[in-house]
Amino acid sequence: MAAVTTWGEIKLATLQKMFSANGQTIKPDSSTTEYINGMPQVANEALELLSTSGKFLIGRYDYTNYPTEPIFGKMGATTIQNDNVVYKATGVKAYYFTAQGKASLTISVAGEELEPIEIDTDTFTVFKGLIENTDESEVVFTFEAPFRVTLRNIAFYDKNFESEEDIDQYEEYIHIRMKDVLDDFYQLAPNEIYYESESYDYIVANEYFQEAFDTLVIPRSKPGIYTIYYRRYPGKITFETPDDYELPIDPEVAALIPLYMASQLYKDDDNAISTVYRNEFEVARENLTQSADIQKREYFTSESGWV
């Protein structure tokens, strides 16, 4: 069983470095209360520093790529200027498109117009929504562009979605902004995305790319389940964190947290010792690595017939 470190052990080790603990128990008194009250904040600082350099905390996120197919779909861009464009479909219950420019969209269900949607954006923006259409009536979408607007990837769905947020992207490449779906996301782990196809092949994914450090892009045309491993931020330590809480970090990382905490809490008492602890912490943090390269098992097929 792997060794674990508890919050109580971290607190005790910190007090020992500040010569404020005798034995193996913490006894809150006038000499330790101020230190203990300041510990959650500095512990969180240490955890963030350590979890974003060298030794990373790894999380897992599974993304199911089985997009709903629209009853009407128009990939690519359509530019309208000083004109109207009308699209019609029967049984529409949701829509999706992106637009750049200025226009007005009127949606009519069985001849009854809904509240117009104003489009006024300098960058391509997603527009999507649910339509109450229980009797499978014809729905008419009228785009009126007095100036110029560019519409991209228009889709009408005849399936029910639980909420507007659940409406599928209608894009050749699906963009997943990891920070929007994961509260603890720091960055993607390099080459740690796996793909299970509809035929249950499980391989290292290679048809994806990353945008702006936090957005994963995968092809719509490859349905299956993507297993995504990512580097994550640690959970927050608070005043309510119990002493038996097990920190989700390796022992060699946990050993550095009291160094940082003591360096911050002991500044006013002995700046020289505080500086020594901080220097020791920084040297150890610099030495932390996660260099174990484990060969991945990959599946391939030879087009020439060679096995």
N, C-alpha and C positions, 0 to 999 in steps of 0.2 A: 504494500500500500504506500502510495506517495505521501511524503511528509506534507503537512499543512501548517499554515500559520494563522493564528487567530488575531483578532483586533486587540484582545486583552494582552497577548504576548507582545505585540508591537508597542502598545502603550507602556508596558513594564520595561521593555528594552530601552525605550526613549528616556524614561525617568532614570534608569540606571546610568545612562550616558551623561545625565545632568546631575548625578550624585544625589538623586532625590528619592531613591527607593532602596530599602533594605530587605533582603530576602526575596521571595518569589511571589509576593502579593502586593497589590496596590492599596495603600491606605490614604484615602483622600483627607487632607488636612490643609491648614493654612499655607504650608510650604509647597503643596502640589496642586491645589485646586486651580490656580491660574494657568499652570501648564496644561492640565487635563482639559480645561475649557478651550484652550487654543489648539488642541490636537486634531480635531476633525478637519479644519481648514488646511493645515499644513500637510496632513496625511493625503488629502485629495490632490494637493499640488504635487507631492512626490509620486503618487500613483499615475497622474497624467504625464509627468516627465518620463517615468519609466516605461509606461505602456505605449509611448510613441517613439521610443528609440531602443533599438537592440532587441529586447525581449517583448514580443507583442502578445496581447490577448487576442485569441482567435474566436470569432463567432461564425455561425452558419445561418444561411438564408436560402430557402428553396423557392424558386420561381417557376410556376407552372405556365408554360407557353402553349396554350391551346386557345388561340384567339377565336372569338365568335365571328363567323363569316356574315357579312352584311347582305341584305337582299338587293341593295344597290351600292356599288363602290366605284369611285373614280379616283385612281391614283394619279399623282402628278399635279401640276399647277394649271389653273385656269385664271386668266386675267380678264376682268370686266372693267370697262371704262365708258361712262356715259351710256349705260345700257342696263337692261334687266336680264337675268337668267332664271329659268324656272326648272325645278326638278320635281318629279312626281313618283310616288310609290304607294302601294297599298299595304296596310297593316303595320306601318312604321310606329315603333314604340321608343326609339332612341336615335340620336344622331351624333355625328362627330365630324369635325373638320378644323383646319387651321386657316387663319386669315391674316393678311397684312394689308393695311389701307383703311379706306372708309366706305362703309356701305350700311344698308339696313336689310335685315332678314325678317320676312313675314312668313309665319307658318300657319297654314290653314288645314284644319282637321274636319273632314266631311263638310266643307264649306264654311266652317266657323273659324274666324281668325283669332289667333292667340296674340298675346302682347308682343309687339315688335322687339327684335333684338338689335341693338345698335352696335356696329363694328367700327372701332376707331383706334387703330393701333399701328405703331411704327415698326414693330417686330412681329414675326409670326407667332400668333397666340392661339391656344386651343379653345375651341368653342364646342361644348357638348351639353346634352340635356335629355331629359325624359319627356315623353309625350303620353298623355292619357288617351289611349285609343283601344278601348276594350271591345269595340264592335268591328275591328279590322277595317276601318274606313280608309279612304284614300287621303294621303297627306301631301300637300303641295308646299314646296319651299321656294320662295321668291326672293332672290337677291337683287336689290336695287342699288346701283352704284352711280351716283351723280358725278363722281370724279373717277377714281381708280381703286380697285381692290384686287388682290390676288388670293384665290382660294386654293387650298391644297388638301388632297386626300380626304375627299368627301365620302362619308359612309352613312347609310340608313340601316338600322337594325329592326327586325321584327321579333326579337327576343326580349324578355323582361330582364331588367337589371335591378338589383336591390337598391342602389343609389346612383346618383350622377357620377360619383367617383369611380364606380365599378364599370362604367362604360369603356369598352376596349379601345385602345389606340388603333387607329387605322393607318398604320405607317409601314413602309417596307422594312424599316428597322425600328424595333421597339426600344424606347428609352426608359430606363429604370433609374430614377434619381435615388440613390441609396439612402441619402439623408432624410428623404421623405418617408421611407418605409421602415427605417431602423433608427431608433433614438440614440443608440450607442455607436453608430458607424464612425470610424476614423478614416480608413482607406481600404481599398481592395488588396487582398493578399496576392502577390505576384503568381501567376500561372496556377491558381487554385480554384478554377471553375470547371465543373464536371457536368456532363450532359448524358441524360438517359433518353434515348429515342423511343418512338412509338413501338419499335420492335425489341425494346428492352436492352439494346446495346448500351453499355455504360463506359464512357471514354472521357479523356481530358478534352474539354471544349477548346476549339481553336477558332471558331467563327464568331468572334465578338471583338469589341474594342471599347476603349474607355474615353470619356470626354470630361474635361474640366475636373479631374481628380475624383469626382463623386457620382458620375453617371455611367451606368453600364448599358451598352448598346448591343442587342442581339437581333438576328434576322427573324422576321415574322414567319419566313418560309420554312423554318426548322422547328416544328412542333415537338414538344417533349418537356422534360423537367430539368431545370438547371440548378445544380447545387453550388452555391456561391460561398466560399470562405472569405472572411474579411477580418481586418484588424479593427478591434473595437476599443472604446474607452471603458475604463472600469466603472463599476457602480459607485455612487457617492457614499462616503462615510458621514454620518450625522451624529448628533448628540444622543440619538435614540439607538444607535448601532450597538447591539449587545457584545459583551466581551468574548463570547464563544463564536462570533461570526467568523467564518473561514474566508480569508481573502483569496480570490481566484487568481493567484499568481504563484510562480515557482519560488521555492525556498531561497534561491540565490538572489532573487529580486526582492523578496520580503526582507532580507537581511540589510538592504540598503535604506529602507524607509526610515528606521530610527535615526540613521545618520542625518538624513535631510531634516527630519522633524526636530532633532536636537539642535541642529545648526540654526534653525529659524527661531526656536523657542528660547534659546540660551544666549541670544545676542546681547541683551541688556545686562545679563549676569556676568558673562565672561566672553567678550568678543573674540579673544584669541583662540579659545577652545572651539567656539562656534565656527570660526574660519577654518580651523583644522578639519572639523567634521564635514563642512561643505566641500572642501577640497577632496577629502577622501570619497565623498559621495560622487563628485563629478568624475574623478578618475575611474571609479568602479562603473559608473554609468557608461562611460566611454568604452569600457572593455566588454560591456554586455553585447553579445552577438547571438544571432539565431542562425548559425551557419550550417546546421545539419541539413545536407542535401539528400533527400530520400528519392530514389529513382521511382518514377511513376510508371505504372503498368498501362500501356496504351494499346488499343486495338487498331489494326490497320488491315486494309485489303489491297493486294497487288493487282493493278489493272492489267499487267502483263501475264498474270496467271502464276507468277512465281510465289511460292509459299515458304 
